[in-house]
Amino acid sequence: MTKLTSETCEACRADAPRVSEDELAALIRQIPDWSVEVRDGIMQLERSFPFADFAQALAFTNRVGALAEEEGHHPKLVTEWGSVVVTWWSHKIRGLHRNDFIMAAKTDALAHPDATEGRQ
């Protein structure tokens, strides 16, 4: 478990600050399997998760959806046979907030709960 997985999202306002370049560099090290994508000038975190079949991909999608509802922060989810692509960004600020990194770390934990136990 990373430090990020123990945090909760804070309500994001339209005037909330985006992560700085220094914060980005430090936070991305905690979620090394994620990439930063820029679409229409908006930085986003993205990762593709492989699964053996559609049923497993759909079950993971539902776990991420339940987490998103619990935290009040919602990703883009693309579910296909054998994979789920998860994209996090903060819509209100049109970029990345600490919340996105928290949710990325929690998404990793949902995909591989046994692999994250005991890690700090």
C-alpha positions in Angstrom: 0.0 0.0 0.0 1.4 3.4 -0.9 0.9 6.5 1.2 -1.6 7.8 -1.4 -4.0 4.9 -0.9 -4.5 5.9 2.8 -5.6 9.4 1.7 -9.1 10.5 0.7 -10.1 12.9 -2.0 -11.0 16.4 -0.9 -13.7 18.4 -2.6 -12.2 20.1 -5.6 -13.3 23.6 -6.4 -12.9 25.4 -9.8 -10.1 27.6 -8.2 -8.2 24.6 -6.7 -4.6 24.6 -7.8 -3.3 22.0 -10.2 -0.2 20.0 -9.2 3.0 21.8 -9.8 5.8 20.3 -11.9 7.7 19.4 -8.7 4.6 17.8 -7.2 3.9 15.9 -10.4 7.4 14.5 -10.4 7.1 13.3 -6.8 3.6 11.9 -7.1 4.1 10.0 -10.4 6.9 8.1 -8.8 4.3 6.6 -6.4 2.2 5.3 -9.3 4.9 4.2 -11.8 2.6 2.2 -14.1 0.6 5.3 -14.9 1.4 7.7 -17.7 0.6 11.4 -18.1 -1.3 12.1 -21.3 -2.2 15.5 -22.6 -5.5 15.9 -24.5 -6.8 19.2 -25.6 -4.2 20.8 -23.3 -5.5 18.9 -20.3 -3.0 16.7 -18.4 -4.5 13.3 -17.4 -3.3 10.1 -15.7 -3.9 6.9 -17.7 -3.3 3.3 -17.3 -4.5 0.1 -19.1 -5.2 -2.9 -17.0 -5.1 -6.3 -18.7 -7.6 -9.1 -17.8 -8.1 -12.7 -18.9 -11.6 -12.0 -20.2 -14.5 -9.6 -20.4 -16.1 -10.8 -17.1 -13.0 -9.9 -15.1 -12.6 -6.6 -16.9 -16.3 -5.7 -16.1 -15.9 -6.7 -12.5 -12.9 -4.4 -12.2 -14.8 -1.6 -13.9 -17.6 -2.0 -11.3 -15.0 -1.9 -8.4 -13.5 1.3 -9.8 -17.0 2.7 -10.2 -17.9 1.9 -6.6 -14.7 3.6 -5.4 -15.4 6.6 -7.5 -18.8 7.0 -6.0 -17.4 6.5 -2.5 -14.7 9.2 -3.0 -16.9 11.6 -5.1 -14.3 11.6 -7.9 -15.0 10.0 -11.3 -12.7 8.7 -14.0 -13.2 7.9 -17.7 -13.5 4.1 -17.9 -13.2 2.2 -21.2 -14.0 -1.5 -20.8 -13.3 -4.0 -23.5 -12.7 -7.7 -23.7 -9.5 -8.3 -21.7 -8.7 -4.7 -20.7 -9.9 -1.6 -18.9 -8.4 1.8 -19.6 -8.8 4.2 -16.6 -8.2 7.9 -17.0 -8.2 10.3 -14.0 -8.2 14.1 -14.1 -10.0 16.8 -12.3 -12.7 18.2 -14.6 -13.3 21.4 -12.6 -9.6 22.6 -12.9 -9.0 21.0 -16.3 -5.9 19.3 -15.2 -4.3 17.2 -12.4 -4.9 17.6 -8.7 -3.5 15.5 -5.9 -7.0 13.7 -5.9 -6.1 12.1 -9.2 -3.0 10.5 -7.9 -4.8 9.3 -4.8 -7.4 7.7 -7.1 -4.8 6.2 -9.4 -3.1 4.5 -6.4 -6.4 3.2 -5.1 -7.2 1.9 -8.6 -3.9 0.0 -8.6 -4.9 -1.5 -5.2 -8.3 -2.7 -6.6 -6.6 -4.4 -9.6 -4.0 -6.2 -7.5 -4.9 -6.1 -3.9 -2.4 -8.9 -2.9 0.5 -7.0 -4.6 -0.1 -3.8 -2.6 -0.4 -5.3 0.9 2.5 -4.5 3.1 4.1 -1.9 0.8 4.6 1.6 2.1 
